[in-house]
Amino acid sequence: MTVLYALLVLALGVAAGLTVIVIEELRWEARSRVSRRMTYREVHHRHAAHR
């Protein structure tokens, strides 16, 4: 049973690590998307209707 518990703890650690990596990747993508959207003369969608 000790080996099974060790494998379970290892699997949970790997899953937590992968979750952190995925969350950081999504946050990085969101930050880079905002900076790309704010380029010079680019019209934001919510302002485009009254122009």
Phi, psi and omega in degrees: 000329181297322179295320179295320177295320179296318178294323178296315179296319178297316179296319178294322177295317178296318179297319178295319178297316178295323178297317178297318180298316181296317180296318178295322178295317179295321178295321178295317178299319180295319179294318182288330178293321179295317181291326177290327183290330186269037179283167184295132177067009177275131184268128176288148187300322184286343176267349185290336187291326185262012179260000000 
